């Protein structure tokens, strides 16, 4: 029967998007993995892939349409032997409408996988699980399951709303239950809007009657930033640790390395050293390499460090995975690539989700120090200021001049206590003041 292709949730906070461009037209035959459309989310413009195979019977949403709600139908996919005439006569439409009428709150919050393309329009004879609930599976997935002797009730779907698709049954073994789906990360759901505690928009506008101003409409990214940071400040018990770090040894060492790396086209920044220093510190203080997961703490093995990148209208925090095991030149190359694609809004969700610790560096803007907001589920974020010449008292009591960088570490007290946070920040300081140790 005709299957509706639904608007996917291509980022954790996406509630609606813009269907920027169709890459197929009505009558085109598509297979699993083929590109269907380009969709603008609250974070980036992303390509949207098909999960099932079939023929594009009808395009319901024209390209360029804005405000298309997640899980709303955007096209119809036909199977072999079906025609466009079957679309209007399909009994699946009322069933789909009923399902959309009252979605569970958890379904609205949970993001669909980035490659999910079609959603279930179950046939009347759809199989049921032991609890009597209908099992959502594509017609192609049902046929493959029948051929392989698979019990659909024992599988977990990777499609929208847990729908079982072709890939799920192809990768499953007969009579083998699928591993329960992983719990959604704590970052998966962001409130649709921050709780309002101040005057309304109309009340604010009335305050400025007679004054000239420009009203700037909030885009998806700005709304998401406002909601998530409001949530973070209201729900995360922050505390702050501050240290001054002397950079002279690092600056000298960086200059020597850059001379040697010049032939390879690599130029290390101070920020590259900060990333490496934080990654190694998380390994030295493993209890601090953790994230808050609602009713538990997840202790991470690798050091996945997120770095804030300013873009027009907002920011991204791309994640450098396994930063503790990568060389400075590798981190530098990866960071430049991620930052460029972040500014072009071309990052995939897995490139800006995750991580246990973040860095926000405003030193290049001349900011001496500041306090950053923890980005849940991270346990901490390091706010980095500019390196400036300051008088210091040496170990022997003599007064000298040194390049000093002020840093502030914002910490989630639910995950990291004061003494543990101090240990982590001291480890970061030791790494930066003794940079050769980071290569040992």
C-alpha positions as CSV (number, residue, x, y, z in Angstrom):
1,X,0.0,0.0,0.0
2,X,1.2,3.6,-0.5
3,X,3.5,4.7,2.3
4,X,3.8,8.3,3.5
5,X,7.2,9.8,3.8
6,X,7.3,12.0,6.8
7,X,9.3,15.1,7.7
8,X,12.2,13.7,9.8
9,X,13.7,15.1,12.9
10,X,17.3,15.6,11.7
11,X,18.5,17.3,14.9
12,X,17.7,16.7,18.6
13,X,15.9,20.0,19.0
14,X,14.1,20.1,15.6
15,X,10.3,20.6,15.7
16,X,9.9,22.0,12.2
17,X,12.1,22.7,9.2
18,X,12.3,24.1,5.7
19,X,12.0,21.7,2.8
20,X,14.7,23.6,0.8
21,X,15.0,21.4,-2.3
22,X,13.6,18.2,-3.7
23,X,16.3,15.9,-5.2
24,X,13.7,13.6,-6.8
25,X,10.5,14.2,-8.7
26,X,7.2,12.3,-9.0
27,X,7.7,9.0,-10.9
28,X,11.3,8.6,-9.9
29,X,12.4,5.2,-8.5
30,X,14.4,5.3,-5.3
31,X,16.3,2.7,-3.2
32,X,17.3,2.7,0.4
33,X,20.1,5.3,0.8
34,X,19.1,7.4,-2.2
35,X,19.0,11.2,-1.5
36,X,15.4,12.6,-1.5
37,X,15.7,16.2,-0.4
38,X,17.7,18.9,1.3
39,X,16.1,20.1,4.6
40,X,17.1,23.1,6.6
41,X,16.9,22.3,10.4
42,X,17.5,24.6,13.3
43,X,21.2,23.8,13.0
44,X,22.1,23.1,9.4
45,X,21.1,22.2,5.9
46,X,21.1,18.4,5.6
47,X,20.5,15.8,3.0
48,X,17.6,13.4,3.6
49,X,17.9,9.8,2.6
50,X,15.3,7.1,1.7
51,X,15.0,4.1,4.0
52,X,12.6,2.0,1.8
53,X,12.6,1.4,-2.0
54,X,9.8,2.3,-4.3
55,X,8.5,5.0,-6.6
56,X,7.8,8.6,-5.7
57,X,4.0,8.7,-6.3
58,X,3.2,12.2,-5.1
59,X,5.1,15.1,-3.6
60,X,2.9,16.7,-1.0
61,X,5.1,19.6,0.2
62,X,6.7,21.8,-2.5
63,X,10.4,22.8,-2.1
64,X,11.0,26.1,-0.4
65,X,8.2,25.5,2.1
66,X,9.0,26.8,5.6
67,X,7.6,25.6,9.0
68,X,7.0,22.0,7.9
69,X,6.3,20.1,11.2
70,X,8.3,17.0,12.1
71,X,6.3,13.8,11.3
72,X,4.0,15.6,8.8
73,X,3.6,13.9,5.4
74,X,5.8,15.4,2.7
75,X,5.5,12.7,-0.1
76,X,4.0,9.3,-0.9
77,X,6.1,6.3,-1.8
78,X,4.6,3.5,-4.0
79,X,5.6,-0.1,-4.1
80,X,5.8,-2.3,-7.2
81,X,2.4,-2.7,-8.9
82,X,0.9,0.4,-7.2
83,X,0.0,3.6,-9.0
84,X,-0.8,7.1,-8.1
85,X,-4.5,6.2,-8.3
86,X,-4.0,4.1,-5.2
87,X,-3.0,7.1,-3.1
88,X,-6.5,8.6,-2.7
89,X,-8.1,5.2,-2.2
90,X,-5.7,4.0,0.4
91,X,-7.3,3.1,3.7
92,X,-4.0,3.9,5.3
93,X,-4.6,7.6,5.3
94,X,-7.2,7.7,8.2
95,X,-5.0,5.4,10.3
96,X,-2.1,7.7,9.7
97,X,-4.2,10.7,10.6
98,X,-5.3,9.1,13.8
99,X,-1.8,8.3,14.8
100,X,-0.7,11.9,14.2
101,X,-3.7,13.3,16.1
102,X,-2.4,12.5,19.6
103,X,1.3,11.7,19.6
104,X,2.9,10.9,23.0
105,X,5.0,13.6,24.5
106,X,8.0,11.3,24.4
107,X,7.5,10.7,20.7
108,X,7.5,14.5,20.1
109,X,10.7,14.9,22.0
110,X,12.7,12.0,20.6
111,X,14.7,12.7,17.4
112,X,14.4,10.4,14.4
113,X,17.7,9.1,13.1
114,X,19.4,11.3,10.6
115,X,18.9,8.8,7.7
116,X,15.3,8.0,8.5
117,X,13.2,8.7,5.5
118,X,9.8,7.0,5.5
119,X,7.3,6.5,8.3
120,X,4.7,3.8,8.8
121,X,1.3,3.8,7.2
122,X,0.3,0.4,8.5
123,X,-1.9,-1.9,6.5
124,X,-5.1,-3.2,8.3
125,X,-3.5,-6.6,8.8
126,X,-0.4,-5.2,10.4
127,X,1.1,-7.7,12.9
128,X,0.7,-7.2,16.6
129,X,3.0,-7.7,19.5
130,X,2.4,-9.8,22.6
131,X,0.8,-6.8,24.3
132,X,-1.7,-6.4,21.5
133,X,-0.1,-3.2,20.2
134,X,0.3,-2.8,16.4
135,X,3.9,-3.3,15.1
136,X,4.9,-0.6,12.7
137,X,6.9,-2.0,9.8
138,X,7.3,-1.1,6.1
139,X,5.8,-3.5,3.6
140,X,9.2,-4.4,2.3
141,X,10.5,-5.1,5.8
142,X,7.5,-7.4,6.4
143,X,8.3,-9.4,3.3
144,X,11.9,-9.8,4.1
145,X,11.0,-10.8,7.7
146,X,8.7,-13.4,6.4
147,X,11.3,-14.8,4.1
148,X,13.9,-15.0,6.9
149,X,11.5,-16.3,9.5
150,X,11.8,-13.3,11.7
151,X,9.4,-12.3,14.4
152,X,8.8,-8.6,14.0
153,X,7.7,-8.4,17.6
154,X,11.3,-9.2,18.6
155,X,12.8,-6.3,16.6
156,X,13.3,-2.7,17.4
157,X,12.9,-0.3,14.4
158,X,15.3,2.5,13.5
159,X,12.8,4.4,11.4
160,X,10.6,7.3,12.6
161,X,8.6,6.4,15.7
162,X,10.4,3.1,15.9
163,X,9.2,1.8,12.6
164,X,10.9,-1.4,11.4
165,X,12.5,-0.8,8.0
166,X,14.5,-2.8,5.5
167,X,17.9,-2.4,7.2
168,X,16.5,-3.6,10.6
169,X,15.4,-7.0,9.2
170,X,18.4,-7.4,6.9
171,X,20.7,-7.1,9.9
172,X,18.7,-9.3,12.2
173,X,19.1,-13.1,12.8
174,X,16.1,-15.4,12.8
175,X,14.4,-15.6,16.2
176,X,17.0,-13.3,17.7
177,X,15.7,-10.4,19.7
178,X,17.2,-7.0,18.8
179,X,19.1,-5.1,21.5
180,X,16.9,-2.7,23.2
181,X,17.2,0.8,21.8
182,X,19.7,3.0,23.5
183,X,18.3,5.6,25.8
184,X,18.0,9.0,24.1
185,X,20.8,11.3,25.2
186,X,20.0,13.9,27.7
187,X,20.5,16.5,25.0
188,X,17.9,14.9,22.8
189,X,15.0,17.0,24.1
190,X,14.9,20.7,24.5
191,X,11.9,22.6,25.6
192,X,9.9,24.1,22.8
193,X,10.2,27.5,24.5
194,X,11.7,28.7,27.7
195,X,9.3,29.3,30.5
196,X,8.3,32.9,30.4
197,X,9.1,34.8,33.7
198,X,9.2,38.3,32.3
199,X,6.8,40.6,30.4
200,X,5.1,39.3,27.2
201,X,6.2,40.4,23.7
202,X,3.2,42.7,23.5
203,X,4.0,44.3,26.9
204,X,7.6,44.9,25.8
205,X,6.5,46.4,22.5
206,X,4.1,48.8,24.3
207,X,7.1,50.0,26.4
208,X,8.7,51.3,23.2
209,X,5.7,52.8,21.5
210,X,6.9,55.9,19.6
211,X,10.5,54.7,19.4
212,X,12.0,53.4,16.1
213,X,13.2,49.9,16.1
214,X,13.6,46.8,13.8
215,X,11.8,43.6,14.8
216,X,14.1,40.6,14.1
217,X,12.3,37.3,13.8
218,X,13.9,34.4,15.7
219,X,15.1,31.6,13.5
220,X,15.2,28.0,14.7
221,X,18.8,28.2,16.0
222,X,18.1,31.3,18.0
223,X,15.0,29.8,19.6
224,X,16.9,26.6,20.4
225,X,19.8,28.5,22.0
226,X,17.4,30.6,24.1
227,X,15.5,27.5,25.3
228,X,18.5,25.4,26.1
229,X,20.5,28.0,27.9
230,X,17.5,29.1,29.9
231,X,17.0,25.5,30.8
232,X,20.7,25.1,31.7
233,X,20.8,28.1,34.0
234,X,17.5,27.1,35.7
235,X,18.2,23.4,36.2
236,X,22.0,23.0,36.3
237,X,23.6,23.8,39.7
238,X,26.6,25.8,38.4
239,X,29.7,26.6,40.4
240,X,32.8,28.3,39.1
241,X,36.6,27.7,39.5
242,X,39.2,30.2,38.3
243,X,42.9,30.0,37.6
244,X,45.6,32.1,36.0
245,X,47.8,30.1,33.6
246,X,51.3,31.3,32.5
247,X,51.7,30.8,28.7
248,X,55.3,31.7,28.0
249,X,56.6,28.1,27.8
250,X,53.7,27.1,25.6
251,X,54.1,30.1,23.3
252,X,57.8,29.3,22.8
253,X,57.1,25.6,22.3
254,X,54.3,26.4,19.8
255,X,56.6,28.7,17.8
256,X,59.3,25.9,17.5
257,X,56.7,23.3,16.5
258,X,55.1,25.6,13.9
259,X,58.5,26.1,12.2
260,X,59.0,22.4,11.9
261,X,55.4,21.9,10.7
262,X,55.4,24.7,8.2
263,X,56.4,22.4,5.3
264,X,53.3,20.3,6.0
265,X,51.0,23.3,5.9
266,X,50.1,22.9,9.6
267,X,50.0,25.9,12.0
268,X,49.0,25.1,15.6
269,X,47.0,27.6,17.6
270,X,46.9,28.1,21.3
271,X,43.4,26.7,21.2
272,X,44.7,23.4,19.8
273,X,46.9,23.1,22.9
274,X,44.0,23.9,25.1
275,X,41.9,21.1,23.5
276,X,44.7,18.6,24.1
277,X,45.3,19.8,27.6
278,X,41.7,19.4,28.5
279,X,41.5,15.9,26.9
280,X,44.6,14.7,28.8
281,X,43.3,16.2,32.0
282,X,40.0,14.3,31.7
283,X,42.1,11.1,31.4
284,X,44.2,12.0,34.5
285,X,41.0,12.8,36.5
286,X,38.6,10.1,35.1
287,X,35.9,10.7,37.6
288,X,35.4,14.2,36.0
289,X,35.1,12.7,32.5
290,X,31.3,12.2,32.9
291,X,27.9,13.4,31.9
292,X,24.6,13.9,33.7
293,X,21.9,11.4,32.5
294,X,18.9,12.4,34.5
295,X,18.9,9.6,37.1
296,X,22.5,8.5,36.8
297,X,26.0,9.7,35.8
298,X,27.7,8.2,32.7
299,X,31.5,8.0,33.1
300,X,33.1,8.2,29.7
301,X,36.3,6.3,28.6
302,X,37.5,8.5,25.8
303,X,38.0,12.3,26.0
304,X,35.4,13.8,23.6
305,X,35.9,17.6,23.8
306,X,33.4,20.1,22.4
307,X,34.6,23.5,21.2
308,X,32.2,26.5,20.8
309,X,32.3,28.0,17.3
310,X,30.6,31.3,16.6
311,X,28.5,31.5,13.5
312,X,26.2,34.1,12.1
313,X,23.1,34.1,14.3
314,X,24.3,31.6,16.9
315,X,26.9,29.0,17.6
316,X,27.8,25.4,17.2
317,X,29.8,23.1,19.6
318,X,31.5,20.5,17.3
319,X,33.0,17.6,19.1
320,X,36.5,16.3,18.6
321,X,36.2,12.6,19.6
322,X,39.1,10.7,21.2
323,X,41.0,14.0,21.6
324,X,43.3,12.4,24.2
325,X,44.8,10.0,21.6
326,X,45.2,12.4,18.7
327,X,48.3,14.5,17.9
328,X,48.2,18.2,18.0
329,X,48.5,18.5,14.2
330,X,45.5,16.1,13.8
331,X,43.4,18.1,16.3
332,X,44.3,21.3,14.5
333,X,43.3,20.0,11.1
334,X,40.1,18.5,12.4
335,X,39.2,21.7,14.3
336,X,39.7,23.9,11.3
337,X,37.5,21.5,9.2
338,X,34.7,21.4,11.8
339,X,34.8,25.1,12.3
340,X,34.6,25.8,8.5
341,X,31.7,23.4,8.1
342,X,30.0,24.8,11.2
343,X,30.0,28.3,9.7
344,X,28.6,26.9,6.5
345,X,26.0,24.9,8.5
346,X,27.1,21.7,7.0
347,X,27.8,19.7,10.1
348,X,26.0,16.3,10.6
349,X,24.3,15.8,14.0
350,X,26.9,13.3,15.2
351,X,29.6,15.9,14.7
352,X,28.0,18.4,17.2
353,X,26.3,16.0,19.6
354,X,27.9,14.3,22.6
355,X,31.1,15.1,24.4
356,X,31.6,15.4,28.2
357,X,33.4,18.7,28.4
358,X,33.5,21.9,26.4
359,X,35.7,24.9,25.6
360,X,34.6,28.4,24.9
361,X,37.5,30.7,23.9
362,X,36.9,34.5,23.6
363,X,40.6,35.4,24.1
364,X,40.9,36.3,20.4
365,X,38.3,39.0,21.0
366,X,40.3,40.6,23.8
367,X,38.1,39.3,26.6
368,X,40.2,38.9,29.8
369,X,37.8,36.5,31.5
370,X,34.1,35.4,31.6
371,X,31.8,32.7,32.9
372,X,30.3,30.2,30.4
373,X,27.1,28.3,30.8
374,X,27.3,24.5,31.1
375,X,25.8,22.8,28.0
376,X,23.9,19.7,29.3
377,X,24.6,16.9,29.6
378,X,28.3,18.1,29.8
379,X,29.7,18.3,33.3
380,X,31.8,21.3,32.7
381,X,33.0,24.0,30.3
382,X,36.2,26.0,30.3
383,X,35.9,29.7,29.5
384,X,39.2,31.0,28.1
385,X,40.3,34.6,28.2
386,X,43.1,36.4,26.4
387,X,46.8,36.0,27.2
388,X,48.1,39.3,28.5
389,X,51.4,40.5,29.9
390,X,51.2,40.8,33.7
391,X,53.7,41.1,36.6
392,X,54.1,37.8,38.5
393,X,56.1,36.7,41.5
394,X,58.5,33.9,40.6
395,X,59.2,30.8,42.8
396,X,62.3,32.6,44.1
397,X,60.3,35.6,45.1
398,X,61.5,37.8,42.3
399,X,59.1,40.0,40.3
400,X,58.9,39.2,36.6
401,X,56.6,39.7,33.6
402,X,54.7,36.8,32.1
403,X,52.0,36.1,29.6
404,X,49.0,35.2,31.7
405,X,45.7,33.6,30.6
406,X,42.7,33.7,32.9
407,X,40.3,30.8,32.7
408,X,37.1,30.0,34.5
409,X,35.7,26.5,34.6
410,X,31.9,26.3,35.1
411,X,30.9,22.9,36.6
412,X,27.7,20.9,37.1
413,X,27.7,20.2,40.8
414,X,25.5,17.1,40.3
415,X,28.4,15.4,38.5
416,X,31.6,17.1,39.9
417,X,32.2,18.3,43.4
418,X,34.5,21.2,44.3
419,X,37.6,19.2,45.1
420,X,37.2,17.0,42.0
421,X,36.7,20.1,39.9
422,X,39.8,21.7,41.4
423,X,41.8,18.6,40.6
424,X,40.7,18.7,36.9
425,X,41.4,22.4,36.5
426,X,44.9,22.0,38.1
427,X,45.6,19.2,35.6
428,X,44.6,21.5,32.7
429,X,46.9,24.2,34.1
430,X,49.8,21.8,34.5
431,X,49.5,20.6,30.9
432,X,49.4,24.1,29.5
433,X,52.4,25.3,31.6
434,X,54.4,22.2,30.8
435,X,53.4,21.7,27.1
436,X,56.1,19.1,26.3
437,X,54.5,16.7,28.8
438,X,51.5,16.6,26.4
439,X,53.6,14.8,23.8
440,X,55.0,12.2,26.2
